[in-house]
Amino acid sequence: MRRVMKLALSVGLSVIWLLLGTTALVAQVRAGTAEAQEDVTRYVRFAYEGREAYGVLEGDAVHELAGTPFDGSPRTGVSVPVARVRLLAPCEPSKVIAVGLNYRSHLGDREPAAYPGLFAKYPTSIVGSGDSIVMPPDASNLHYEGEMVIVIGREARRVSPAEALEYVFGVTAGNDVSERDWQRDDLQWLRSKASDTFGPVGPVIARGLDYDDLLLETRVNGEVRQRERTRDLIFDVAAIVSYVSRYVTLLPGDLIFTGTPGTTRAMAPGDTVEVELQGVGVLRNVVVRAPGRP
């Protein structure tokens, strides 16, 4: 019972943080775009008055779309102050692919690979900004991995690097949460990378940025832990999309995590993790421990 009460308290604090964070979202996005291009559209997925919808974030308002951003849906004419909505993960992917070891600063003594190293996360791992990262009872070495995440806009199958960017809708910020002991010991990375809540993304999808030169920064409790530009990716956005599409048909709304820079450290319950991507804003999540015995 005591553990349940502690989890409830942690989740309750996360909800309060979310309400406060939603009010500050516009400031966060503006802070993330100080050096970014002007001609950028930012899409959100949100909950309001018992329903969910996609919308375009402009200033302090969310303008509702009749469908998804990927099908060219028009605006409905309904606009809601962003402070009154609850932001969700900005899309609902059919699949989530990830690239490992894609920054030289993350390689250590290893040589760069000849091709992108791929693994999969599950759509059920995806949560939005303000949601909790829930640490399973038997997890003991949970790390953050701040990343730029590609959002696919059109069905892509066997596309060339030269045409790959035509299939990219935009980018968002992501945290490839990873349990390092499971990653080391398990046959596959299912538990370590794809557990529920291990894929925070958001707060918006930004379309129109220079995806190959954005500043990426990860902070834990306000302390900067990772900071690098996406121009340092070993395999850039076009190369990644082209390579993945050789083997997997990518659909609108699918996500590709592009890799994390530098080194990572373990997180603990109560930690606040922020991943800021230039032009996108701040993805913020609090770590909580799930009730139960290891």
BELTA-V163530 format. One record per pair of residues at least 12 apart in sequence whose C-alpha atoms are under 7 Angstrom apart, sorted by the first residue. I is the first residue (numbers start at 1). J is the second residue. If there is no record, write none. Layout:
BEGIN
i = [I,I]
j = [J,J]
END
This chain:
BEGIN
i = [3,4,7,7,7,7,10,11,14,14,14,14,17,18,22,22,23,23,26,26,28,28,29,29,29,29,32,32,32,32,32,33,33,36,36,37,39,40,40,40,40,41,41,41,42,42,42,42,42,42,43,43,43,43,43,43,44,44,44,44,44,45,45,45,45,45,46,46,46,46,47,47,47,47,48,48,54,54,60,60,61,61,61,61,62,62,62,62,63,63,63,63,64,64,64,64,70,70,88,89,89,89,89,89,89,90,90,90,90,91,92,93,93,93,93,94,94,95,95,95,95,96,96,96,96,96,96,96,97,97,97,97,97,97,97,98,98,98,98,98,98,99,99,99,99,99,99,99,100,100,100,101,102,102,102,102,102,103,103,103,103,103,103,104,105,105,106,106,106,116,116,121,121,122,124,125,125,125,125,125,125,126,126,126,126,126,127,127,127,127,128,128,128,128,129,129,129,129,129,129,129,130,130,131,132,132,132,132,133,133,133,133,133,133,134,134,134,134,134,135,135,135,135,136,136,137,137,137,137,137,137,138,139,141,141,141,141,142,142,142,142,142,143,143,143,143,143,143,143,143,144,144,144,144,144,144,145,145,145,145,145,146,146,146,146,146,146,147,147,147,147,147,147,147,148,148,148,148,148,148,148,149,149,149,149,149,149,149,149,150,150,150,150,150,150,150,151,151,151,151,151,151,151,151,152,152,152,152,152,152,152,152,153,153,153,153,153,154,154,154,155,155,155,155,156,156,156,156,157,157,157,157,158,158,158,159,159,160,161,161,161,164,164,164,165,169,170,170,170,170,171,171,171,172,172,172,172,172,172,173,173,173,173,173,173,173,174,174,174,174,174,175,175,175,175,176,176,177,177,177,178,178,179,179,180,201,202,203,203,203,204,205,206,206,212,212,212,212,213,213,213,214,214,214,214,215,215,215,215,215,216,216,216,216,216,216,217,217,217,218,218,218,219,219,219,220,220,220,220,221,221,221,226,226,228,268,269,269,269,270,270,270,271,271,272,272,272,272,273,273]
j = [291,291,288,289,290,291,288,132,130,131,132,286,130,130,82,83,82,83,59,60,281,282,279,280,281,282,277,278,279,280,281,278,279,278,279,209,208,206,207,208,209,206,207,208,56,57,204,205,206,207,55,56,57,204,205,206,56,57,90,204,205,87,88,89,90,91,85,86,87,88,85,86,87,88,85,86,67,68,81,82,79,80,81,82,79,80,81,82,75,78,79,80,76,77,78,79,153,252,128,127,128,129,201,202,203,202,203,204,205,253,253,123,253,254,255,123,254,122,123,254,255,120,121,122,123,254,255,256,118,119,120,121,255,256,257,118,119,120,256,257,258,116,117,118,119,257,258,259,117,118,259,259,233,234,235,259,260,232,233,234,259,260,261,234,261,262,261,262,263,235,240,193,194,194,196,194,195,196,197,198,199,197,198,199,200,201,197,199,200,201,200,201,202,203,200,201,202,203,283,284,285,284,285,285,285,286,287,288,197,198,285,286,287,288,197,287,288,289,290,287,288,289,290,289,290,289,290,291,292,293,294,294,179,179,180,181,266,178,179,180,266,267,177,178,179,180,264,265,266,267,175,176,177,178,264,267,175,176,177,260,264,174,175,176,218,260,275,173,174,175,257,258,259,260,171,172,173,174,257,258,277,171,172,173,174,255,256,257,258,168,170,171,172,255,256,257,168,169,170,171,253,254,255,256,167,168,169,251,252,253,254,255,167,168,169,252,253,167,251,252,249,250,251,252,245,249,250,251,245,246,249,250,242,245,246,242,245,242,238,239,242,238,241,242,238,207,205,206,207,208,205,206,207,201,202,204,205,206,280,201,202,275,276,277,280,283,199,200,201,202,275,199,200,201,275,198,199,193,198,199,192,193,192,193,192,283,283,281,282,283,280,280,279,280,230,231,236,237,229,230,231,229,230,277,278,228,229,230,277,278,228,229,230,276,277,278,275,276,277,274,275,276,273,274,275,271,272,273,274,271,272,273,261,262,261,287,287,288,289,286,287,288,286,287,284,285,286,287,285,286]
END
